[in-house]
Amino acid sequence: MQVIKRNGAEVPFDITKITEAIRKANESAEEHARMTPAQILRIAERVTLSCDKMGRAPSVEEIQDLVERRIMEQGAYEVAKNYITYRYTRALARESNTTDEKILSLIERCNEEALQENSNKNPIVNSTQRDYMAGEVSRDLTERVLLPEDIVKAHREGIIHFHDMDYYAQHMHNCDLVNLEDMLQNGTVITGTLIERPHSFSTACNIATQIIAQVASNQYGGQSISLTHLAPFVDVSRQKIRKEVEAELAEIGANPGEEKVSHIVENRLRGEIRRGVQTIQYQVVTLLTTNGQAPFITVFMYLGEARNEREKADLALIIEETLEQRYQGVKNESGAWVTPAFPKLIYVLEEDNVDEGTPYWYLTQLAAKCTARRMVPDYISEKKMLELKIDKNGEGHCYTCMGCRSFLTPYVDPVTNQPKYYGRFNQGVVTLNLPDIALSSGGDRGKFWEIFDERLELCHRALMCRHNRLKGTVSDVAPILWQYGALARLKKGETIDKLLYGGYSTISLGYAGLYECVKYMTGRSHTDPEATPFALEVMEKMNAACRGWKAQHNIDFSLYGTPIESTTYRFAKCLQRRFGIVEGITDKGYITNSYHVHVTEEIDAFTKLAFEAQFQHLSPGGAISYVEVPDMQDNLEAVLAVMRFIYDHIIYAELNTKSDYCQVCGWDGEIEIAEEDGKLIWRCPRCGNTDQRKMNVARRTCGYIGTQYWNQGRTQEIRDRVLHL
């Protein structure tokens, strides 16, 4: 069994350290109040047993909490008082150098929590370490100086999660939809260099990757671009290639006829599209931004965005090539084709492609084939979005999320009275721990709603801290975003304030653990018809709060189904510290993401999607549903059936397949999760390889693919998942 120290390092569990600490506290008590050596040993053994039952590596703080309780149970109150006093004294001593310890543990690569904090960051490389080191300094400043004490305390206790605290000291926003169309059509500036409208599709793709890298380095969340914005440059290249072909034919005196000329042109055009898409694919995978990871980029594929049939046909060519290249994958260091994490792909199911016999059905078949092998694309239903995303003019709109799941709310430009999505952004997120509210209430409904109101107000104030941190930000801090078209074209020295109000940007109230919350309050899963109304009441409570805050501040607060990657583990540990082990609620190393059905619950794919659809609609700030499936490469009919169901029933969903590779023996099946010395590890079922550096594992965790492994809580959650198909 391993233990996580305060600096994040992981060390073997040692019972003698527990007995020694108790012995010192015992000796400092009056002789008549002391415990016997047998009592001390019994306490240490019971603490060891409790830690072993956790099924994960406990933290030092958790072990000390257990020791306190066990001493109390022995009636040795003076010993317990001395032990608590010692802990407090040590905590005060550590307060001054906590940040130093964390930074040093990062450099020496012994901080286990940092190693698994982000499944798309490699904490070994210098660039990532620099980002983490800067993040620790920012977090320290944020907690000591920038945030109110009660908000910091609530974050530390896991009552709320103040996201991306490691970036809060800077005036940075979360995620956005990049206005690639404006930047390509009207030009932009990158690091002081004027970039004019490109004269070919391949150049447009190259510029797009530079924009992606620049945007990623000036924010901390995800970004999305649309392939539609690249489509006009296909015809630009077509006309350019035609002139070249005609000139070549004239030079040799040949006249093969229009049909042959067009055939040659289209063949060459296909080659340029292939190279352009490859540029995006490989540049995104190989780029490292200033925060030490590949750009968190989503590529949107929506035929309905095209302005005419010519552009739609050209867009279809780009989509086809994008899917073909993703199906192939990328080569790892040993030359094997593996699944990359980015770019994330989203394919829109629409009238022109959803049924056999429709013009672009072949693209949907290709998308299904790609999903079965490479886990992407994910799917958005045009039908459901047009039905549910209604603007003030009464018109429905279909658009992409910003990164993995954060959605903008419908917005109409007050000047043009036209809908606008590209160029908008999210200010930030604060997430509410719903199970903590339930457990704090002790199951009393009246007390539950009373605590809920208090916690919502806490989140309200925390979100206003995020908003006010951005307020007054001048456009000069990130010219690519605010001056040169990615999000706006403000003047130098102009603040971004006008973009923070009126619904132009959003700010998100996140939530986690709806299942555990409902289970504790009702004794049933929220999928149970008798418990579902309470779950929906909880959702409406949060939406009502967002509406009230919006009316108060003219800021677009929206409810967000949070993708808690490492926070699922942190929340679980905090709940265990505060409430102990409560069967079915706090007895795992994770809590459930947003509204999702619990990962262990037996339910079929179609029932799950239909059930979760009602909660997704009540998360206007963003959400994604998933179904867990086995290898589907030989059952594409089933994949297509799920896709059709998504089109008819839910806005946004994905299929979780597996895509692994063992570099030792060449195994390309599923890498399994096993337990060794109380810790979950990844192991090749063929050769037994457990060296994570010699295997490629790709898993869905929060709406996107992770490839750098996960903390113990998330790994346990992945292991516990049941198949839905």
N, C-alpha and C positions, 0 to 999 in steps of 0.2 A: 504494500500500500504506500502511496506517495502522499506528501503534504505540501500545500502551496504556501510558501512564506509570504511575508508582507510585501516584499519587493517583487513578487511574482515568480521567483525561482521555485523549482520543484525539487524536493529532497525526500529520501526514504523516511517513512514513519518510524519513530523511535520512542517506545513506551517509557524508556528510562528518563527521557526529558520531562514527561508528565509526572512521574513519581518524584523526581528531583525538585520540580517546581512546588508540588504539594508539600514535600518534606520541609522546604525552606519556609513556606507560609506556616506550616505546623509548628516549627521550632520557634517562630517569633511570637506564638501565642503563649498565654499563661499555661503552666504545666497541667493544671486541672482541666483545661479546655482542649488539650491536644488529642489527636486521634492516635490509634495504635498503628504500627507498621502494617498489620493485616488489613485495616480499614483503608489505608493509603493504597495498598496494592489492589484492593477490590475496586476502588474508585478508578484507578488507572486501567484496569481490565474492562470495566463497564464502558469507559470512554472509548477504548479501543474497539470494543464490539459495536458501539453506536456509529463510530466512524466507518467501520467495515460495512455496515448495513446501508450506508449512503450510496454505495455503488460508484463512487467517484472519489477524486482526491479532495479531502477537506482542507479548509484554510486554517491557519494558526488561530485566527480569531474564533472560528467555529469550535475548535478543540478547547480553547480556553473557556468559552461559554459553557460547554458540556462539563468541564471540570468544576466550574462554579456551582452549577446545578447539583452535581453529584456530592460535593462537599456539604451543600445545604441539606440534601436529603439525609446525610449522616448526623445532622443536628449540630455540626461543628461550626457555629455561626461566627465565632471569633477568628477561626482559621480562614473562613470564607471572606471575612472582612479584610484580613491581612492580604489575602490573595488578590482581592479586588483593588486594594490600595496599591499593591505592587504593579498590577496591570496599568493602573491610571498613571502612576509615576513614570513607567516606561513609555507610555503613550505620549506624555508631555515631552519626554526626552527625544522621542522620534519625530515629533511635530516639526522640528526645525530642519531636519535633513531627509525627510521622506522623498522629496523630489530628487535629491542627489542620488539616493539609493536606487531609485527606479531607473534613472538615466544610466547609472553604472551597470545595472543588471541588464539593460537593453544592449549596451555596448558589448558586454561579455556573453550575450546570447543565452542567459540563464533565466530570463523572465518568461515563464511558461504562459502566462496570460497574454503577454504581448505577442508571443510566438503564434498564438491561435486567435488573436483579437479580430483579424480580418482575413477571410478565406481567399482574398485575392491580393494580399500583400505578402511578399517574401521578407520576413524580418531579419534575415541574415545579411542582405545586401546593404551597402552603405547609404544609398539614397533613402531607403525605407527607414533605416535607423535614424537618419537626420530628421526625417519627418516626425518619427516617434519622440525623439529628444525634444524637438521644438514643441511638440504636442504636450509633453509633460510640463514644460515651462508655461505654456498657455493655460493648461488646466490648473496649475498652481496659482497663477495670477487670477484666473476666473474664480476659483474657490475662495481665495483670500481677500480679493479686492473688488471684483466686478459684479458678483452676484450677491443678493441678500442672503444672510446667514441661514434663514429657514428654508430657502430653496436648495441651498447646498446640502443642508442636513437631510432634507427629504430625498435628494438624489442619492446621497451616500447610503441611506437606509433602504433604498429601493422602492420608496413610495411613489416616486416619479422617476423618469429618466430624462435628463437634460441632454439631448443628443449633441454629439460632436463638440463637446466642451473643449476638446483639444484644439479647436479652431476658433473658439469664441472670442479670444482676445483681438483677433483681426476682424475687420469689417467685411465679412464674407457671407454669402448666401448659400443655400442648400443646393437646389437643382433647377433645371430649366429646359425649355424647348428652344434650341438654337435656331435663329432665323437665317438659315443657310441660304435661302432664296435671295434675301436682301443682300447678303454679303457677296454672293457669286454674281448676281445681276448688276449690282451697283458698286461693286468693289469694296475693299476693306484695307486695313493697315495692320500688319503683323510685325511687332518689334521695330516700329519706325519705318517699315518698308511698304510702299504702296503696292497693293495687289489688285490689278485691274480685272475686268470681266474676262474669264478664260476663253480661249479660242478652240478648245477641243474638250471632249468628254474626259480623257485621261488627265488633262491639266486640272479640270474641275475637281476630279477625285483627289488629286495630289493636294490641291489647296484645301479641300474639305478636311483632310487628315491633319494639316497644319492648324486649321481652325479648332478642330477637336482637341488637339494637344494643348493649345493656348487656353481654351475655355476650361479644360480640366485643371489646369494649373492655377486658376483664379477663383475656384470655388471648391467646396468639399463634397458635394453630392453628385448625382448622376446627370447626364445630359442626353438628349435625343435629337436625332436629325431625321429628315425624311428623304427617301430616295427620289421622291417626286421632284425635289429641288435640283436634282442632278439630271433628270430626264430631258429638259430642253437642250442640253449640251450633246445629247446623242445625235440630234439632227444637225447641230453645228458641225460635228465631226463627219456626219454623212455627206454634207455638202462639200466639206473640205476634201474628203477622200474622193468624191466624184470628180472634182476638178483635177486632182492628181492622176486618177485613172484615165480620164479623158485626155490629159496632156501626154501621158505615157503612150496611149494608143495612137494619138496623132503623130507622135515622134517616130513610131515604127510603121505608120501608114495603115493601121488596122482599123476595121469597122465591123465588129462582131454583132452589132445590133443592140438596141436598148435593153432587151431582156438579159443578155449576157453581161452587159455593162453593169446593170443593177445587181446582178448576181455577184459579180466581183466586188462591187462596192459593199454590199451587205456582208460578204465574207470578211472583208478587211475590217468593217465596222465591228463585227462580232469579236474579232481579235482585240480591238481597242477597248471594247467593253470588258472583256476578260481581264486585260491588263489593269484597267481602271479599278475594277472591283477587287482585284488582287492587291492593289495598292492600299485600299482601305482595310482589307482583311489583315494583311501582314504588318502594315504600319501600326494599326491599333494594337495588335498583339505584341509587337516588339517595342513600342514606345514606352518610356517611363516618364511620368509627369513629375512635377516637383514634390508630390506627396508619395512618391515611391511605388506607384502601381500603374498598370496599364489604364488608359482612360476608361472610366465607367460610362460606356456609350451604348445607347440603344439605337438601332436602325429600323425605321418604320417603313413598311411596305403596304401601301394603300392605293390600289388602282383608282378608287373613286376620287382621289385628289387631282388627277390629271385634268387639264382644261379642255382637251379635245381628243379625238380618237387617235390621231397621230402620236400625240404625247403619251397616251395610254399604252399604245403598242410598244413604244420605246421604253416606257417604264417597265412593261412586262419583260422586255429583254434583260433589263438590269436585275429585276427580281429573280428571273430564272438563273442568271449567272451567279447571283449572290447565294441562292439556295444550293446550286451545284457545288460551289467552292466550299460552302460550309459542310455539306454532306461529305466531301473529301476529307475535311479537317486540316490540321497543320502537323508538320513533322516535329517530333520531340528530338532531344539531343541524340538519341540512338537511331533516329531515322524512321521511327514508327509513326503512323498517322494517328493522332489523338484529337480529343475534343477541346477546343479553346474556350475560355470563359467569355471572351468578348470578341467582336461586338455582339451584344444581345440582339436578337432579331424578333420583330413582331410582324405577324402576317394578318391582314384584315380579311375576315370572311365576309363576303358581300354577294349581291345578286349575280354578278358576272362570273363568280368562281366557285360558289358553294355546292352546286349540283352538277352531276354528270350531264354533259350536253351543253353546259354554259361555256362561253368563249374562252375563259381562262381556267377551266377545270384542271387542265394539265399542270398548272402551277400549284393548285391545291394538292394534287397527287404527289408532286415533288416535295411540297412542304411536309406532307405526312411522312414520306420516306426519310426526309432529313430529321424530323423530330424523333423518329424511331431509332435513328442511329446517333444523332448528335445533341438531342435534348432541346433543340430549338428548330423552328421558331415557336414563340408563344402566339396565342390567338386572341384577337379582339373581334367582337361581333358588331359589324356595322348596324345590323338590325336593332340590337338592344341599345347601342349608344344613341342612335337617332331617336329612339323611343324615350330614353331616360335623361340624356344630356341636353336639356332644353334651355335656350337663352331667353332673355327678356322679350324678344320679338316672337317667341313661340316656335322657334325653329330648332330642330335637333341637329347635333353635330357629332362627327366621328373624328377623333384625334388621338394622338399617342400620349403615353405617360412620359414623365420626366425621369428617365433612368429605369428603375425596376418596377415601380408601381405608383409613385406619387402623381396624381392627376390634378390638372388645373380645373377650375370650375368654369362653366360657360360665361363668356364675356363678350360684350358688344362695345366697340370703340365709340365713345360718345361724340366724337367729331365726325366720323364717317358713317356711323350707324351700321358698321359691318362687323361680323364676328372676327375675333383675333385670338390666336393661340401661340403661334411662333413668335419668339421674342419675350415671352412671359416666364415667370420663375416662382420658386417657393422660398419664403424667407427663413424657414426652419421648423423644427419639430420638437415638441415635448410630449412624452408618452406617460400615460396613466397606468399604474399597476392595478388592474381590476381585482385580482384575487386578494390583494392586500386590503382593499376596502371591505370585501366580504368577510375576511377573517377578523378584521378589526371590529366588525359589528357583532361578532359572535353568533351570527345567524339571525339577528333581530332585524326585521324588515325596516321598521321605523328608524332605527339607528343607522342602518345601511344607507338609506337615502340622505340622512343628516351628514354622515361622513362623506358621502359622495359629493354633496354640495361644497363641503370644505376643501376636498381634494381638487375639485374642478376650479375653484377660485385660486388655489395654489398654482395650478397649471396656467390659468389665465394670467396671473402675474408673471410667471416664468416666460410665457410666450411674449408678453409685452416687453420683457427684458431683451428677448431676441429682436423684436421689432425695433426697439429704441437703440439697440447696438448698431443696426443698419441705418437708422435715421441720421441724416447729416453726412453720410458717406459721399465723397466727391467722386465724380466719374473718372478722375485721374488714377485711382487706385487699381483699376482694371480696364484700361482703354479698350481692349478687345471686346469686353462685355458692354460697356456703357457708352463708348464713343464711336466704335467702328462696326456696329450692326448686329453683333451676336444677340444682344438684348435691346439695345437702344442706340440712338445717335445723338447723345447729349453733348453739350459744349464742354470744353475744358473748364474745370473749376465748378461746373454745375453739379448740384447734389442729385441723388437718385430718389429723393423724397416723393416726388409725384408718382413714381412707379410702385410705391408701397401702399397706396390707398385706392379705394374705389373698385377693388376687385381685379386690378391689373395683375397683381401678384397674390399668392395665397400664403397662409401661415397655418400650420397643422397641429391639431390636437390628436396625438396618437393614443392608441389603447392596446393592451395586451392581456391575454388570459381570460377571454370571455367564457370559455368552457369551464375553467376552474372556478371562476366567480359564480356562475350559475349552478355548478355542481354542489358547491358548498352551501349556497342559499336554498336550493330546492331538493338536493339529494339526487338529482338526475342530470344527465347530459342535456345540453341545450338542444340536441336533436329530438329529445322526447317531446311529443306534442303538449304535454302538461307543463314543460319547462320553457318551451320556445317563447311564449308570450312575455315571460319575465326577461329573457334575453333581448327581445325586441324593445322592451321598455327601457332597458339599460342603454341600448343604442340610441333611442329617441332622446333620452336624458342628455347624452353628450351632444347630439345634434342641436337640441334646443339651446344648450349653453353656447355653442358656436354661433347660432343665429343671434342670440342676445349680445354677445361680444361684438359681432359684426355691426349691429345696429348702433352700439355704443361708440365704436371707434372708426367706423367706415373702413375697416380692414377685413379682408376676406378670410376669416377663420373657417377651416373645414376639417371634418373628421377623417382620420387617416388610419387605415389598418396597417399598423407599423410592422416593417420587416425586421424584427429584433434578432439579429444574428448572434452576437456574443451576449447581448442583454438578456436573452432568454435564460441563460445560465446564471447571470448575475442576479436577476430577479428571483430565480428559484432559490439561490443561496440566501438571499436576504429574507425571503419568506420563511425558510427553515430556521434562520437565526431568531426571527421575531416570534414565530408561532410553533416551532418544533416540527416534527413529522406528523402531518395530518394525512391519513390514508386517502389516496385518490386526488389529493390537492397539492401537497408539498412533498410527496414521497419520491419525486424524480428530480433529476438534475436540470430540468427545463420546465418552462410553462409554455402554453400554446400560443402561437402567433395569432394576433388579432381575433377574428371570429371563427377561425378554422375549426373543423371537426377534429377531435383529438386524434393524434397519429395512430393510436392503438385501437381505435373504434372500428369494428367491422361494418363496412358500408360500401355499397357498389358505386362506381364512378358516376352514374347518371343521377342517382339519388343524392349523392354528395353535392354535385354541381347545382342541382335544382334547389337543395336546401340552402346552400351558401349564397345563392344569387340574391336572396332577399336581404342578406346582411351586406353584400357587396354594394348594393344600391344605396344602403344607409351609410356608406363610407365614401362620400363624394370627393374627399381629398385623396383617395387612392386605395386600391386593394387588388389582390390577385388571388384566384383560387387554383387548386391543382388537384390532379389525380395521380396516385402512385401506381405505376404499371411495370410489368416485367419487360424483358426483351421483346419488342413488338415488330422487329424487322421482317418477320415472316407472317405477320398478321396486320397488314396495312389497312385491311377492311375495317378492323376494329378501331384503329386510329382515326380513320375517316368518319366512322360513326360517332366517336366522341367529339370530333371537330364539328360535325353537323349539329350535335346537341348543344355545343357551346354557342353556335350561331343563333339557335332558337331560344336559349334560356339565360345566358349570363354574359356580362360585358367582357370579361377578361379572364383567361384561364390558360393553364399550361399542363403538359403531361410530363411527369417525372420518370424518366427512364434512367438507366445506368450506363456509364461510358468510362471504362477503366483499362489500364494497361500496366502489366508488370515488366519492368525493364530487365529483370533477371532471367525470367524464363519465357517471356513473350506471351503470357496469358492475357487475353483481351476480353475475358468475362468479368463478372462482378468481383471486385476486391471486397473481402468480408471484414466485419468488425468483430474482434475477439477481445477477451478480457485477460490481462496478464498482470499479476501482482496488484490487483485492485484498480488497474487503469485500463481504459479502452484503447485498443490499438488497431491499426489496419494491417491485414495479413492476406497474402496471396494464397488462395486455396490450393494451388498446384504445387508451388515450391516452398511455401512457408515464409517467403520474404516479408519482413516487417519494417524494412528500412524505407521510410517515406520519401527519401531522396531518390530511391530507385523504383518508384512507381508513379503512375499518373492516375489520380482519382478525381473524377468530376461529379459533383452532386448539387442538386438544387437545395438551397437553404432558405432564401427569402425572396424568391421571385427572380433570382439570377443564379448563375452557375458559379460555384466556388471550386478552386483547384489547389488551394494552399492549406487545406485541412482546417479543422475546427476544434473549439474547446471541448472539454469532456461532456458538458451539458448538451451541446448541439450534437456531438457524436452519438450520445445516448439516444437523442431524439431521432436521428437518422436510423440507428439500429432498430428502434421500436416501431418504425413505420410498417403498416400492413398494406397489402396490395388492394387496389380498388377495382381492378379489372382482371 
